């Protein structure tokens, strides 16, 4: 039995113990509520975040190009040939591996060129390609682009596509796409599915290179680009 002044001390200790337990339970409850709020806030933020962009790939690169070409065709009359060229030139340099295409089209003599000649040759080549596209896609009468599929090959991926004319006639265009440092870029175009534009241009350039050298070819490509723009 406890006597005298010790009784209040025991009661005080008991009360303090109960208070401590209550404080612990309060803190635990508060932490649970805070954790629940944080989870709720994270869920809201995730739901408000923009959806991630679709993964890029060979087909997506051609789909973007087709979209730009279709838009150019639909506004061809308003843009005019110079406007179409100005719209397509940056797209060509972004979508096509122009230095690679220039090197393959020029052939073995590319290795003997100076860095400045290579730069000017690639620039002239890209300008020529953009001018060709500006004149080739010069109007719209209901055409549509279709992607038919991919085919993996040793040197990259062939993306098969076609332009369906307003009368329903399909024109096959396939692209050789390679995963470069800057992304997926076109390295060759096959008209009607089989005719390589690189091979055709290499044949065209050979005579100019024999007669006038690389500077003559660069001048010729720039002149053709200017002439095609009217």
C-alpha positions as a Markdown table, in Angstrom:
| # | Residue | x | y | z |
|---|---|---|---|---|
| 1 | Unk | 0.0 | 0.0 | 0.0 |
| 2 | Unk | 1.2 | 3.5 | -0.9 |
| 3 | Unk | 0.9 | 6.2 | 1.8 |
| 4 | Unk | 1.4 | 9.9 | 2.1 |
| 5 | Unk | 2.7 | 12.3 | -0.7 |
| 6 | Unk | 3.8 | 9.4 | -3.0 |
| 7 | Unk | 0.3 | 8.9 | -4.2 |
| 8 | Unk | 0.0 | 12.2 | -6.1 |
| 9 | Unk | 3.4 | 11.6 | -7.8 |
| 10 | Unk | 2.2 | 8.2 | -9.1 |
| 11 | Unk | -0.9 | 9.8 | -10.4 |
| 12 | Unk | 1.1 | 12.5 | -12.1 |
| 13 | Unk | 3.4 | 9.9 | -13.7 |
| 14 | Unk | 0.4 | 8.0 | -14.9 |
| 15 | Unk | -1.2 | 11.1 | -16.4 |
| 16 | Unk | 2.1 | 12.1 | -18.1 |
| 17 | Unk | 2.3 | 8.6 | -19.6 |
| 18 | Unk | -1.2 | 8.8 | -20.9 |
| 19 | Unk | -0.5 | 12.2 | -22.4 |
| 20 | Unk | 2.7 | 10.9 | -24.1 |
| 21 | Unk | 0.8 | 8.0 | -25.7 |
| 22 | Unk | -1.9 | 10.4 | -26.9 |
| 23 | Unk | 0.8 | 12.7 | -28.4 |
| 24 | Unk | 2.4 | 9.8 | -30.3 |
| 25 | Unk | -1.0 | 8.6 | -31.6 |
| 26 | Unk | -1.7 | 12.2 | -32.7 |
| 27 | Unk | 1.6 | 12.5 | -34.6 |
| 28 | Unk | 1.0 | 9.1 | -36.2 |
| 29 | Unk | -2.4 | 10.2 | -37.3 |
| 30 | Unk | -1.1 | 13.5 | -38.7 |
| 31 | Unk | 1.7 | 11.7 | -40.6 |
| 32 | Unk | -0.8 | 9.3 | -42.2 |
| 33 | Unk | -3.0 | 12.2 | -43.3 |
| 34 | Unk | 0.0 | 14.1 | -44.7 |
| 35 | Unk | 1.1 | 11.0 | -46.6 |
| 36 | Unk | -2.3 | 10.5 | -48.0 |
| 37 | Unk | -2.5 | 14.2 | -49.1 |
| 38 | Unk | 1.0 | 13.8 | -50.8 |
| 39 | Unk | -0.2 | 10.8 | -52.7 |
| 40 | Unk | -3.4 | 12.6 | -53.8 |
| 41 | Unk | -1.4 | 15.6 | -54.9 |
| 42 | Unk | 1.1 | 13.4 | -56.9 |
| 43 | Unk | -1.9 | 11.8 | -58.6 |
| 44 | Unk | -3.3 | 15.1 | -59.6 |
| 45 | Unk | 0.0 | 16.4 | -60.9 |
| 46 | Unk | 0.5 | 13.2 | -63.0 |
| 47 | Unk | -3.0 | 13.5 | -64.4 |
| 48 | Unk | -2.3 | 17.2 | -65.4 |
| 49 | Unk | 1.1 | 16.4 | -67.0 |
| 50 | Unk | 1.1 | 16.3 | -70.8 |
| 51 | Unk | 1.1 | 12.8 | -72.3 |
| 52 | Unk | 4.6 | 11.7 | -73.5 |
| 53 | Unk | 5.3 | 12.2 | -77.2 |
| 54 | Unk | 5.0 | 9.2 | -79.4 |
| 55 | Unk | 8.3 | 7.4 | -79.9 |
| 56 | Unk | 10.1 | 8.5 | -83.0 |
| 57 | Unk | 11.0 | 5.9 | -85.6 |
| 58 | Unk | 11.5 | 5.5 | -89.4 |
| 59 | Unk | 7.8 | 5.5 | -90.1 |
| 60 | Unk | 7.1 | 8.5 | -88.0 |
| 61 | Unk | 9.9 | 10.4 | -89.9 |
| 62 | Unk | 8.2 | 9.7 | -93.2 |
| 63 | Unk | 4.8 | 10.5 | -91.8 |
| 64 | Unk | 6.0 | 14.0 | -90.7 |
| 65 | Unk | 7.5 | 14.5 | -94.2 |
| 66 | Unk | 4.3 | 13.5 | -95.9 |
| 67 | Unk | 2.4 | 15.9 | -93.7 |
| 68 | Unk | 4.7 | 18.8 | -94.7 |
| 69 | Unk | 4.4 | 17.8 | -98.4 |
| 70 | Unk | 0.6 | 17.6 | -98.2 |
| 71 | Unk | 0.4 | 21.0 | -96.5 |
| 72 | Unk | 2.7 | 22.4 | -99.2 |
| 73 | Unk | 0.5 | 21.0 | -102.0 |
| 74 | Unk | -2.7 | 22.3 | -100.4 |
| 75 | Unk | -1.2 | 25.8 | -100.3 |
| 76 | Unk | 0.8 | 25.6 | -103.5 |
| 77 | Unk | -1.0 | 28.4 | -105.3 |
| 78 | Unk | -0.7 | 30.8 | -102.4 |
| 79 | Unk | 2.9 | 30.0 | -101.8 |
| 80 | Unk | 4.1 | 30.0 | -105.4 |
| 81 | Unk | 7.2 | 28.1 | -106.4 |
| 82 | Unk | 9.6 | 30.4 | -104.3 |
| 83 | Unk | 7.3 | 30.1 | -101.2 |
| 84 | Unk | 7.2 | 26.3 | -101.6 |
| 85 | Unk | 11.0 | 26.2 | -101.8 |
| 86 | Unk | 11.4 | 28.4 | -98.7 |
| 87 | Unk | 9.0 | 26.2 | -96.8 |
| 88 | Unk | 10.6 | 22.9 | -97.9 |
| 89 | Unk | 14.3 | 23.8 | -97.8 |
| 90 | Unk | 14.7 | 23.6 | -94.0 |
| 91 | Unk | 12.5 | 20.4 | -94.0 |
| 92 | Unk | 14.8 | 18.8 | -96.6 |
| 93 | Unk | 18.0 | 19.6 | -94.6 |
| 94 | Unk | 16.3 | 18.2 | -91.4 |
| 95 | Unk | 14.7 | 15.1 | -92.9 |
| 96 | Unk | 17.3 | 14.0 | -95.4 |
| 97 | Unk | 20.9 | 13.0 | -94.6 |
| 98 | Unk | 22.1 | 15.5 | -97.1 |
| 99 | Unk | 25.9 | 15.1 | -96.6 |
| 100 | Unk | 25.6 | 11.4 | -97.0 |
| 101 | Unk | 23.5 | 11.7 | -100.1 |
| 102 | Unk | 25.9 | 14.2 | -101.6 |
| 103 | Unk | 28.9 | 11.9 | -100.9 |
| 104 | Unk | 27.2 | 8.9 | -102.4 |
| 105 | Unk | 26.1 | 10.9 | -105.5 |
| 106 | Unk | 29.5 | 12.4 | -106.1 |
| 107 | Unk | 31.3 | 9.0 | -105.6 |
| 108 | Unk | 35.0 | 8.2 | -105.0 |
| 109 | Unk | 36.2 | 11.8 | -105.7 |
| 110 | Unk | 34.5 | 12.9 | -102.5 |
| 111 | Unk | 37.5 | 11.6 | -100.5 |
| 112 | Unk | 39.7 | 14.1 | -102.3 |
| 113 | Unk | 37.6 | 17.2 | -101.6 |
| 114 | Unk | 38.6 | 19.8 | -99.0 |
| 115 | Unk | 36.3 | 20.3 | -96.0 |
| 116 | Unk | 35.0 | 23.6 | -97.6 |
| 117 | Unk | 34.3 | 21.8 | -100.9 |
| 118 | Unk | 32.3 | 19.1 | -99.1 |
| 119 | Unk | 30.3 | 21.7 | -97.2 |
| 120 | Unk | 29.5 | 23.6 | -100.4 |
| 121 | Unk | 28.7 | 20.5 | -102.3 |
| 122 | Unk | 26.3 | 19.3 | -99.6 |
| 123 | Unk | 24.6 | 22.7 | -99.4 |
| 124 | Unk | 24.2 | 22.8 | -103.2 |
| 125 | Unk | 22.8 | 19.3 | -103.2 |
| 126 | Unk | 20.2 | 20.1 | -100.5 |
| 127 | Unk | 19.1 | 23.2 | -102.3 |
| 128 | Unk | 18.7 | 21.2 | -105.5 |
| 129 | Unk | 16.6 | 18.6 | -103.8 |
| 130 | Unk | 14.4 | 21.2 | -102.1 |
| 131 | Unk | 13.9 | 23.0 | -105.5 |
| 132 | Unk | 12.9 | 19.6 | -107.1 |
| 133 | Unk | 10.3 | 19.0 | -104.4 |
| 134 | Unk | 9.0 | 22.6 | -104.7 |
| 135 | Unk | 8.2 | 22.0 | -108.4 |
| 136 | Unk | 7.2 | 18.4 | -108.0 |
| 137 | Unk | 4.5 | 19.0 | -105.3 |
| 138 | Unk | 2.9 | 22.0 | -107.0 |
| 139 | Unk | -0.8 | 21.6 | -106.5 |
| 140 | Unk | -3.5 | 19.6 | -104.7 |
| 141 | Unk | -6.5 | 17.9 | -106.2 |
| 142 | Unk | -7.4 | 15.4 | -103.5 |
| 143 | Unk | -4.2 | 13.3 | -103.3 |
| 144 | Unk | -3.4 | 11.5 | -100.1 |
| 145 | Unk | -0.3 | 9.8 | -98.6 |
| 146 | Unk | -0.3 | 6.3 | -97.2 |
| 147 | Unk | 2.3 | 4.4 | -95.2 |
| 148 | Unk | 2.3 | 0.7 | -96.2 |
| 149 | Unk | 4.9 | -0.7 | -93.7 |
| 150 | Unk | 8.5 | -1.1 | -92.8 |
| 151 | Unk | 11.2 | -3.5 | -93.9 |
| 152 | Unk | 14.5 | -3.9 | -92.0 |
| 153 | Unk | 17.6 | -4.2 | -94.1 |
| 154 | Unk | 21.3 | -4.2 | -93.4 |
| 155 | Unk | 21.7 | -0.5 | -94.1 |
| 156 | Unk | 18.6 | 0.8 | -92.3 |
| 157 | Unk | 14.9 | 0.5 | -92.7 |
| 158 | Unk | 12.8 | 0.7 | -95.9 |
| 159 | Unk | 9.6 | 2.6 | -95.3 |
| 160 | Unk | 7.1 | 1.8 | -98.0 |
| 161 | Unk | 4.6 | 4.4 | -98.9 |
| 162 | Unk | 2.5 | 5.7 | -101.8 |
| 163 | Unk | 0.7 | 8.7 | -103.1 |
| 164 | Unk | -2.8 | 8.0 | -104.1 |
| 165 | Unk | -3.9 | 10.4 | -106.9 |
| 166 | Unk | -7.4 | 11.9 | -107.0 |
| 167 | Unk | -8.4 | 9.2 | -109.6 |
| 168 | Unk | -7.3 | 6.4 | -107.2 |
| 169 | Unk | -4.1 | 5.6 | -109.0 |
| 170 | Unk | -1.3 | 4.8 | -106.5 |
| 171 | Unk | 2.3 | 5.9 | -107.0 |
| 172 | Unk | 4.8 | 4.0 | -105.0 |
| 173 | Unk | 7.6 | 5.9 | -103.1 |
| 174 | Unk | 9.9 | 4.0 | -100.7 |
| 175 | Unk | 12.4 | 5.6 | -98.4 |
| 176 | Unk | 15.7 | 4.2 | -97.0 |
| 177 | Unk | 15.8 | 5.6 | -93.5 |
| 178 | Unk | 18.8 | 5.4 | -91.1 |
| 179 | Unk | 19.1 | 6.2 | -87.4 |
| 180 | Unk | 21.7 | 8.9 | -87.4 |
| 181 | Unk | 23.1 | 10.9 | -84.5 |
| 182 | Unk | 20.5 | 13.6 | -85.0 |
| 183 | Unk | 17.6 | 11.1 | -85.4 |
| 184 | Unk | 16.0 | 9.1 | -88.2 |
| 185 | Unk | 16.9 | 10.6 | -91.6 |
| 186 | Unk | 16.3 | 9.6 | -95.3 |
| 187 | Unk | 19.3 | 8.4 | -97.2 |
| 188 | Unk | 17.7 | 7.4 | -100.5 |
| 189 | Unk | 14.3 | 7.6 | -102.2 |
| 190 | Unk | 13.0 | 4.9 | -104.5 |
| 191 | Unk | 10.5 | 6.1 | -107.1 |
| 192 | Unk | 8.0 | 3.4 | -108.2 |
| 193 | Unk | 9.6 | 1.4 | -105.4 |
| 194 | Unk | 12.8 | 0.5 | -107.3 |
| 195 | Unk | 14.5 | 3.5 | -109.0 |
| 196 | Unk | 17.1 | 4.9 | -106.6 |
| 197 | Unk | 17.4 | 8.6 | -106.8 |
| 198 | Unk | 21.0 | 8.4 | -105.5 |
| 199 | Unk | 22.0 | 6.1 | -108.4 |
| 200 | Unk | 20.2 | 8.3 | -110.9 |
| 201 | Unk | 22.0 | 11.5 | -109.6 |
| 202 | Unk | 25.4 | 9.7 | -109.4 |
| 203 | Unk | 25.0 | 8.9 | -113.1 |
| 204 | Unk | 24.0 | 12.5 | -113.9 |
| 205 | Unk | 26.8 | 14.0 | -111.8 |
| 206 | Unk | 29.6 | 11.8 | -113.3 |
| 207 | Unk | 29.7 | 13.7 | -116.6 |
| 208 | Unk | 29.8 | 17.1 | -115.0 |
| 209 | Unk | 32.5 | 16.0 | -112.6 |
| 210 | Unk | 34.6 | 14.7 | -115.5 |
| 211 | Unk | 34.2 | 17.9 | -117.5 |
| 212 | Unk | 34.2 | 20.7 | -114.8 |
| 213 | Unk | 35.3 | 19.1 | -111.5 |
| 214 | Unk | 33.6 | 19.6 | -108.1 |
| 215 | Unk | 33.4 | 23.4 | -108.5 |
| 216 | Unk | 31.6 | 23.0 | -111.8 |
| 217 | Unk | 29.1 | 20.5 | -110.2 |
| 218 | Unk | 28.4 | 22.9 | -107.2 |
| 219 | Unk | 27.8 | 25.7 | -109.6 |
| 220 | Unk | 25.5 | 23.5 | -111.7 |
| 221 | Unk | 23.4 | 22.4 | -108.8 |
| 222 | Unk | 23.0 | 25.9 | -107.5 |
| 223 | Unk | 22.0 | 27.1 | -110.9 |
| 224 | Unk | 19.4 | 24.3 | -111.3 |
| 225 | Unk | 18.0 | 25.2 | -107.8 |
| 226 | Unk | 17.7 | 28.8 | -108.9 |
| 227 | Unk | 16.2 | 28.0 | -112.3 |
| 228 | Unk | 13.6 | 25.6 | -110.8 |
| 229 | Unk | 12.4 | 28.5 | -108.6 |
| 230 | Unk | 11.7 | 30.5 | -111.7 |
